[in-house]
């Protein structure tokens, strides 16, 4: 009796082989879905192997294992026990069939991934940030205006972007909703819908910006025209006389309503102030109309074009906005006409105020020149004395603060006088006079900033040196101090070049250089050859005295101004080192002679004694016996 198991290639391959499926017109074995789970396009279920063992490949592997499990169900006939599992697993044809099946599966997966790649090329739709992309687009295409402002890119740029995304939408719509790939049918409907939704978001991003821009521009223009009309309609000064029956006297009396405790003169002053404030309000309105005239007249056609573009994409603006846009050009021309009429009506007042502004400008110009001289004389460009000291820092900061936001000898601060200059410049602009730059005030402001940076550096250097001065003599680490001083020197050089003309900068640079020069001398003076007599010589050379005790520190030594006595200091240290060599030689001679035992004996036949040194203490090669010293 023989048991036959159908070959694996006859069982499975007809169901998965693409050619067989096509020839026999078989239905796909499996259906899977492609979906968008940001940031990736995923298979549902997974196509390849997965950790959950629920992928398509895992399913096939499970089927293969189930086929091989059949051998466990058939008992062996030759020995009566066991099964045919081993024979089936080791069968060449079974291995070949499994290999062929896996090749078909891998080839099918590759074709599925190729189909998926057609959708992945649109991954920028969901991976790029919408708001960031819009800002980059607005900045890159911004158009500079004559007044220094920057406007959004032209409408053509927006239209091109919207058309680009519409083109992407058409490409996505052209992709198939499903695809039969071998034994798998891929459903891409949800993925296509997700991509179309993302395209809609991008299109909406640009159309919404255009819509918001149109609405805000139209509303802002009408708000501006309303406020300007209200201001231009103000009646000021003698104009009120025409509104009061009886003429100017009655108008003045009506305006001079004397309040409780107010005199007639005070009422007249109030009348003049109100008239002047009203004139400035009207002139400010005229100035604003004049400045935005070109921009406003040039924006109506682009706004109409934007509305037309939005309508092509089925975006309709509110009727109120469309009505205001249509009325805008007529209302703007009417406003400009009123502006010219008011200018003509107020010509006399304008001329009188312009004369007063010129007078104030001349007087203010003289004040600025005087303030500039005062600033150069009082600002901390220098210090009292030949060198910088720590006690100079706080007074300098106090003076800088006073010039910035306080008072210096009853004079206003730089900030206050600049604010006064800006107010005067605005008045000059309002009445179409020459606008003075007041360069001297600008220089004062710049120099105040330079001085602040310079004194910050002075403070850092002086406080650092002050900490070092307290270092005791035997604790000084010269190498560390030299490195730190070099760092300070580099930081000093980073200051603005304008500060290099200031006396304080020169003194700061000299202080750092003096420290760099003195520290190597400090290292030399640390030499063990230095004796009290050498320190006395140093005091004599520098003309300064000090006490060399356990409290002696770096500051005490630097008070000698060693950088001014480099040669003398080096000479003293060199002499001390040479004397140390002599001291060591003398000490060696003394130690040698102190250990000798001298003997005295008659010299030959004479009665004179001779001093003798034992042979072990005398090493001359020509000596024998004793070294004889004749004594007279």
C-alpha positions in Angstrom: 0.0 0.0 0.0 1.4 3.4 -0.9 0.4 6.9 0.3 0.6 9.8 -2.1 0.5 13.5 -1.1 -0.2 16.0 -3.8 3.0 18.1 -4.6 3.0 21.5 -3.0 3.5 23.2 -6.4 0.2 21.6 -7.7 -1.7 22.7 -4.6 -0.6 26.3 -4.1 1.1 27.6 -7.3 -2.0 27.7 -9.5 -3.6 30.0 -6.9 -0.7 32.5 -6.8 1.2 32.2 -10.1 0.4 35.4 -12.2 0.5 33.5 -15.5 -1.9 30.8 -14.3 -4.3 33.3 -12.8 -4.3 35.3 -16.1 -4.8 32.3 -18.3 -7.5 30.7 -16.2 -9.1 34.1 -15.4 -9.1 33.3 -11.7 -10.3 35.7 -9.0 -7.5 37.2 -6.8 -6.8 35.1 -3.8 -6.4 38.1 -1.3 -7.5 41.7 -1.1 -5.4 44.2 0.8 -5.8 48.0 1.3 -3.4 50.9 1.1 -3.9 53.7 3.6 -2.3 56.8 4.9 -1.1 56.7 8.5 1.1 59.8 8.6 3.9 60.0 8.0 3.8 56.7 5.9 1.6 54.9 3.4 0.9 51.5 5.0 -0.5 48.2 3.9 -3.6 46.8 5.6 -2.7 44.1 6.5 1.0 44.3 6.2 2.5 42.9 3.0 5.9 41.6 4.2 6.8 40.0 7.5 5.6 41.7 10.7 5.9 41.3 14.4 2.2 40.5 14.8 2.3 37.5 12.4 -0.7 38.9 10.5 1.0 39.9 7.3 0.4 38.4 3.9 3.8 36.7 3.8 3.2 35.3 7.3 -0.1 34.0 6.1 1.6 32.1 3.2 4.3 30.7 5.6 1.5 29.5 7.8 -0.1 27.7 4.9 3.2 26.1 4.0 3.7 24.9 7.5 0.1 23.5 7.5 0.9 21.5 4.3 4.0 20.0 5.9 1.9 19.1 9.0 0.0 16.6 6.8 3.0 14.2 7.2 2.3 14.0 10.9 -1.2 12.6 10.3 0.1 9.5 8.3 1.5 6.6 10.3 4.5 4.8 9.0 3.8 1.5 7.3 7.3 0.1 7.3 8.0 0.1 11.1 4.5 0.6 12.4 5.2 3.7 14.4 6.2 7.3 13.7 5.2 9.4 10.7 6.7 10.8 7.4 7.5 14.3 8.6 11.3 13.9 8.2 11.0 12.4 4.7 8.7 15.2 3.6 10.9 17.9 5.0 14.0 16.5 3.4 12.3 15.9 0.0 14.1 17.7 -2.8 10.8 18.4 -4.7 9.2 19.8 -1.7 12.1 22.2 -1.1 12.0 23.2 -4.8 8.2 23.9 -4.6 8.6 26.0 -1.5 11.4 28.0 -3.1 9.3 28.5 -6.2 6.4 29.6 -4.1 8.5 32.1 -2.1 9.9 33.5 -5.3 6.4 34.2 -6.6 5.5 35.8 -3.2 8.6 38.1 -3.2 8.0 39.1 -6.9 4.4 39.9 -6.1 5.5 42.1 -3.1 7.9 44.0 -5.3 5.1 44.7 -7.8 2.9 45.9 -5.0 5.6 48.2 -3.7 6.1 49.6 -7.2 2.4 50.4 -7.3 2.7 52.0 -3.9 5.6 54.2 -5.1 3.2 56.0 -7.5 1.5 57.4 -4.4 4.6 58.0 -2.3 5.9 60.6 -4.7 3.2 62.9 -3.3 4.5 62.5 0.3 5.4 66.2 0.5 1.7 66.9 0.8 1.5 65.6 4.4 5.2 65.8 5.4 5.7 69.5 4.9 4.3 72.0 7.4 1.6 74.1 5.8 2.1 77.3 7.8 5.8 77.2 7.5 5.6 76.6 3.7 3.2 79.6 3.4 5.5 81.9 5.3 8.5 80.8 3.2 6.4 81.5 0.1 5.4 84.9 1.3 8.9 85.9 2.3 10.5 84.6 -0.9 8.1 86.4 -3.2 7.6 89.6 -1.1 7.7 92.8 -3.1 9.6 95.8 -1.6 7.6 99.1 -1.6 8.9 102.7 -1.8 8.0 103.4 1.8 10.2 100.5 3.0 7.4 98.0 3.6 7.1 94.6 1.9 3.9 93.4 0.3 2.7 89.9 -0.4 3.9 88.2 -3.7 1.9 89.2 -6.8 -1.4 87.5 -7.6 0.3 85.6 -10.4 2.5 83.8 -7.9 -0.6 82.7 -5.8 -2.4 81.6 -9.0 0.7 79.5 -10.0 0.8 77.8 -6.7 -2.9 77.0 -6.7 -2.7 75.7 -10.2 0.2 73.5 -9.3 -1.8 71.8 -6.5 -4.8 71.5 -8.9 -2.4 69.7 -11.3 -1.3 67.4 -8.4 -4.9 66.7 -7.7 -5.5 65.7 -11.3 -2.5 63.4 -11.2 -3.9 61.7 -8.1 -7.3 61.4 -9.6 -5.8 59.7 -12.6 -4.3 56.9 -10.5 -6.3 53.7 -10.4 -8.5 53.1 -7.4 -7.6 49.4 -7.3 -5.1 47.2 -9.0 -4.9 43.4 -9.4 -1.3 42.3 -8.9 -1.0 38.5 -9.2 -2.9 36.9 -6.4 -3.5 40.2 -4.6 -6.1 42.9 -5.3 -4.9 46.3 -3.9 -7.6 48.7 -2.8 -6.3 52.3 -3.0 -9.6 54.2 -2.6 -9.1 55.4 1.0 -5.5 56.4 0.1 -6.6 58.4 -2.9 -9.3 60.2 -0.8 -6.7 61.0 1.8 -4.3 62.5 -0.8 -7.1 64.5 -2.4 -8.0 65.9 1.1 -4.4 67.0 1.6 -4.4 68.7 -1.8 -7.5 70.5 -0.7 -5.8 71.7 2.5 -2.9 73.1 0.4 -5.3 74.8 -2.0 -7.3 76.2 0.9 -4.1 77.5 2.5 -3.4 79.9 -0.4 -7.0 80.8 -1.3 -7.8 81.5 2.4 -4.8 83.8 2.6 -6.0 85.7 -0.5 -9.5 85.8 0.9 -8.3 87.1 4.3 -6.0 89.6 2.6 -8.9 91.0 0.4 -11.3 91.3 3.4 -8.7 92.9 5.7 -7.5 95.3 3.1 -11.0 96.5 2.1 -12.0 96.8 5.8 -8.8 98.6 6.7 -9.2 101.0 3.8 -12.8 101.9 4.7 -11.9 102.3 8.4 -9.1 104.6 7.4 -11.4 106.6 5.1 -14.0 106.9 7.7 -11.6 108.2 10.4 -10.0 110.5 7.9 -13.3 112.0 6.8 -14.2 112.6 10.4 -10.9 114.3 11.1 -11.1 116.5 8.0 -14.6 117.6 8.9 -13.4 119.1 12.2 -14.0 122.9 12.5 -11.2 124.7 14.2 -10.2 128.2 15.1 -11.9 131.0 13.2 -13.9 128.3 11.2 -16.2 128.0 14.1 -17.3 131.7 13.6 -19.3 130.6 10.5 -21.3 128.2 12.7 -22.2 130.8 15.3 -24.6 133.6 14.5 -23.1 137.0 15.0 -19.5 136.4 13.8 -16.1 135.8 15.2 -16.7 137.6 18.6 -19.7 135.5 19.3 -17.8 132.3 18.2 -14.9 133.1 20.5 -17.3 133.9 23.4 -19.1 130.6 22.8 -15.7 128.7 22.8 -14.4 130.7 25.7 -16.8 129.1 28.1 -15.1 130.0 31.3 -14.9 127.1 33.6 -15.0 127.5 37.4 -11.9 129.2 38.6 -10.7 129.9 35.1 -9.8 133.4 33.9 -10.4 134.9 30.5 -6.8 134.7 29.6 -6.8 131.0 30.6 -9.9 130.5 28.4 -8.2 132.1 25.5 -5.1 129.9 26.0 -7.4 126.9 26.0 -9.0 128.1 22.8 -5.5 128.4 21.2 -4.4 125.0 22.4 -7.6 123.3 21.1 -7.2 125.1 17.7 -3.6 124.0 17.5 -4.4 120.4 18.5 -7.1 120.3 15.9 -4.8 121.7 13.2 -2.2 119.0 14.0 -4.9 116.3 13.9 -6.0 117.5 10.4 -2.4 117.8 9.2 -1.7 114.2 10.5 -4.7 112.9 8.6 -3.5 114.7 5.4 0.0 113.3 5.9 -1.4 109.8 6.2 -3.6 110.2 3.1 -0.7 111.6 1.2 1.7 108.7 2.1 -0.7 105.9 1.3 -2.1 107.6 -1.9 0.0 105.8 -4.5 -0.4 102.4 -2.8 -4.1 102.7 -2.4 -4.8 103.8 -6.0 -2.7 100.9 -7.2 -4.5 98.2 -5.2 -8.0 98.3 -6.5 -7.3 96.4 -9.8 -5.3 93.7 -8.0 -8.1 93.3 -5.5 -10.7 92.9 -8.2 -8.4 90.3 -9.9 -8.1 88.4 -6.7 -11.9 88.3 -6.3 -12.2 87.0 -9.8 -9.5 84.3 -9.1 -11.3 83.2 -5.9 -14.6 83.0 -7.7 -13.0 80.6 -10.2 -12.4 78.2 -7.3 -16.0 78.7 -6.0 -15.0 81.0 -3.2 -17.4 83.9 -2.9 -16.7 86.9 -0.6 -19.4 88.5 1.5 -21.7 91.0 -0.3 -20.6 93.7 2.2 -17.0 93.3 1.2 -17.7 93.3 -2.5 -19.9 96.4 -2.1 -17.1 98.2 -0.3 -14.6 97.2 -2.9 -16.8 98.5 -5.7 -17.3 101.8 -3.9 -13.7 102.1 -2.8 -12.2 104.1 -5.8 -15.0 106.7 -5.8 -14.8 107.1 -2.0 -11.0 107.5 -2.2 -11.2 110.2 -4.8 -13.7 112.0 -2.8 -11.5 111.8 0.3 -8.5 113.2 -1.6 -10.7 116.0 -3.0 -11.7 116.9 0.6 -8.1 116.8 1.7 -7.1 119.4 -1.0 -10.1 121.6 0.0 -9.2 121.5 3.7 -5.5 122.3 2.8 -6.6 125.4 1.0 -9.0 126.5 3.7 -6.4 126.1 6.4 -3.5 127.6 4.4 -3.2 130.6 6.7 -3.1 128.5 9.8 -0.6 126.1 8.2 1.7 129.0 7.2 1.6 130.5 10.7 2.4 127.1 12.4 5.1 126.4 9.8 6.9 129.6 10.7 6.7 128.7 14.4 8.1 125.2 13.7 11.0 126.8 11.8 11.7 129.0 14.7 11.6 126.1 17.1 13.8 124.0 14.8 16.5 126.8 14.7 16.5 127.1 18.5 16.5 123.3 18.9 19.5 123.0 16.5 21.5 125.4 18.7 20.5 123.3 21.8 21.7 120.1 20.0 25.1 121.7 19.2 25.5 122.8 22.8 24.4 119.3 24.1 26.8 117.6 21.8 29.7 119.6 23.3 28.4 119.0 26.8 28.2 115.2 26.1 31.7 115.0 24.7 33.0 116.9 27.8 31.0 115.0 30.5 30.6 111.5 29.1 33.2 109.0 30.5 35.5 109.0 27.5 38.4 109.3 29.9 39.2 109.2 33.7 41.1 111.4 36.1 44.6 110.1 36.5 47.1 108.4 34.4 45.7 104.8 34.8 42.4 103.0 35.2 41.3 101.9 38.6 38.5 99.9 40.1 37.0 103.0 41.7 36.5 104.6 38.3 33.8 102.0 37.3 30.9 103.0 39.4 31.0 106.8 38.7 31.3 105.9 35.0 28.2 103.7 35.1 26.3 106.4 37.1 27.2 109.0 34.4 26.1 106.6 31.6 22.8 105.9 33.3 22.2 109.7 33.8 22.9 110.4 30.1 20.6 107.5 29.1 17.5 108.0 31.2 18.3 110.7 33.8 19.6 114.2 34.0 23.1 115.6 33.9 23.6 119.0 35.5 19.9 119.9 34.8 20.2 118.9 31.1 18.0 116.2 29.7 19.1 112.7 28.9 20.1 111.5 25.4 16.8 109.5 25.3 14.7 112.5 26.2 16.3 115.0 23.8 16.1 112.4 20.9 12.3 112.0 21.7 12.0 115.8 21.5 13.8 115.7 18.2 11.5 113.0 16.9 8.5 115.1 17.9 9.9 118.1 16.1 10.7 116.0 13.0 7.2 114.8 12.9 5.9 118.4 13.0 8.3 119.2 10.1 6.9 116.3 8.2 3.3 117.2 8.9 3.7 120.7 7.5 5.9 119.5 4.6 9.0 121.3 5.7 12.6 120.0 5.4 13.0 117.2 8.0 16.3 117.7 9.9 18.3 114.6 10.7 20.0 115.9 13.8 23.1 113.7 13.1 24.8 114.9 16.3 22.1 113.3 18.4 22.5 110.1 16.5 26.2 110.1 17.2 25.5 110.8 20.9 23.2 107.7 21.0 25.8 105.6 19.2 28.6 106.7 21.4 26.5 106.1 24.5 26.2 102.5 23.4 29.9 102.2 22.6 30.8 103.6 26.0 28.5 101.1 27.7 30.2 98.2 26.0 33.6 99.7 26.8 32.9 100.2 30.4 31.4 96.7 30.7 34.8 95.5 29.5 36.7 97.8 31.9 34.5 96.5 34.8 35.3 92.9 33.9 39.0 93.5 33.7 39.3 95.7 36.8 37.3 93.3 39.0 39.3 90.4 37.7 42.6 92.1 38.4 41.3 93.1 41.9 40.5 89.5 42.7 44.0 88.5 41.6 45.7 91.2 43.7 44.5 89.5 46.9 46.5 86.3 46.0 49.2 85.6 48.6 52.8 85.5 47.4 53.3 81.7 47.8 49.9 81.0 46.1 50.4 82.8 42.8 50.0 80.6 39.7 51.7 82.8 37.1 50.9 80.5 34.2 47.2 80.5 34.9 47.1 84.3 35.3 49.0 84.8 32.0 46.5 82.6 30.1 43.5 84.5 31.6 45.1 87.8 30.8 45.6 86.8 27.2 41.9 85.9 27.0 41.0 89.3 28.4 43.3 90.9 25.8 41.4 89.1 23.0 38.1 90.2 24.4 39.3 93.8 24.5 40.1 93.6 20.8 36.5 92.6 20.0 35.2 96.0 21.0 33.8 98.2 18.3 36.5 100.0 16.4 35.0 103.3 17.2 36.0 102.9 20.9 39.7 102.7 20.0 39.8 106.5 19.7 38.6 106.9 23.3 41.1 107.6 26.1 39.5 104.9 28.3 40.2 102.3 25.6 43.9 103.3 25.5 44.1 103.1 29.3 42.4 99.7 29.3 44.7 98.4 26.7 47.7 99.7 28.6 46.4 98.0 31.8 46.1 94.6 30.2 49.5 95.0 28.5 51.1 96.0 31.8 49.7 92.9 33.4 51.0 90.7 30.6 54.4 92.4 31.0 54.5 92.2 34.8 53.4 88.6 35.3 56.6 87.0 33.8 58.6 89.3 36.1 56.6 88.0 39.0 57.5 84.5 38.0 61.2 85.5 37.9 61.0 87.1 41.3 59.7 83.8 42.7 63.1 82.4 42.1 64.7 80.9 45.3 67.8 82.9 44.7 66.0 86.1 45.9 67.3 87.3 49.2 66.4 90.3 51.4 69.2 92.3 49.9 67.7 91.7 46.4 64.3 92.8 47.6 65.9 96.0 49.0 67.6 96.5 45.6 64.2 96.2 43.9 62.6 98.7 46.3 65.5 101.1 45.6 65.1 100.6 41.8 61.4 101.3 41.8 61.4 103.9 44.5 58.7 102.2 46.5 58.8 100.3 49.8 56.9 97.2 51.0 57.1 94.6 53.7 57.9 91.0 52.7 55.8 89.1 55.3 53.2 86.3 55.3 50.6 88.9 54.1 52.5 89.9 51.1 50.4 89.4 47.9 50.4 90.0 44.2 48.8 93.5 44.6 51.6 94.6 46.8 54.2 93.6 44.2 52.3 95.1 41.2 52.2 98.4 43.1 55.9 98.6 42.2 54.8 99.1 38.6 57.2 96.4 37.5 56.3 96.9 33.8 58.2 100.2 34.0 61.3 98.6 35.4 61.7 95.5 33.3 65.5 95.9 32.8 66.2 96.7 36.4 64.1 93.8 37.6 65.7 91.3 35.2 69.2 92.5 36.3 68.4 92.0 40.0 67.0 88.5 39.4 70.0 87.6 37.2 72.4 88.9 39.8 70.6 86.9 42.5 70.8 83.7 40.5 74.6 84.2 39.9 75.1 84.9 43.6 73.2 81.7 44.4 75.7 79.8 42.4 78.6 81.4 44.3 76.9 80.7 47.6 76.5 77.0 46.7 80.2 76.8 45.7 81.4 78.5 49.0 79.1 76.2 51.0 80.7 73.2 49.3 84.2 74.5 50.0 83.3 75.2 53.6 81.7 71.7 54.0 84.8 70.1 52.5 87.4 71.9 54.6 85.3 71.6 57.7 85.5 67.8 57.5 89.4 67.7 57.1 91.8 66.6 59.9 95.0 68.5 59.5 98.4 67.2 60.9 101.6 69.1 61.6 105.1 67.5 61.4 108.7 68.7 60.9 109.5 69.5 57.4 112.5 67.5 56.3 115.6 68.5 58.4 114.3 71.9 59.3 112.5 72.8 62.5 109.6 74.4 60.6 106.3 72.5 60.9 104.4 71.4 57.8 100.6 71.0 57.6 99.6 67.7 56.1 96.3 66.4 54.5 95.6 62.6 54.4 95.8 61.0 51.0 92.1 60.2 50.9 91.3 63.9 50.9 93.7 64.8 48.1 93.2 63.5 44.7 95.8 65.1 42.5 97.5 62.4 40.4 101.1 63.8 41.0 100.6 63.9 44.8 102.1 61.4 47.1 101.9 61.2 50.9 101.0 64.6 52.3 100.3 68.0 50.8 103.0 70.1 52.5 102.2 73.6 53.7 105.2 75.4 55.0 104.6 77.7 57.9 106.9 80.6 58.5 
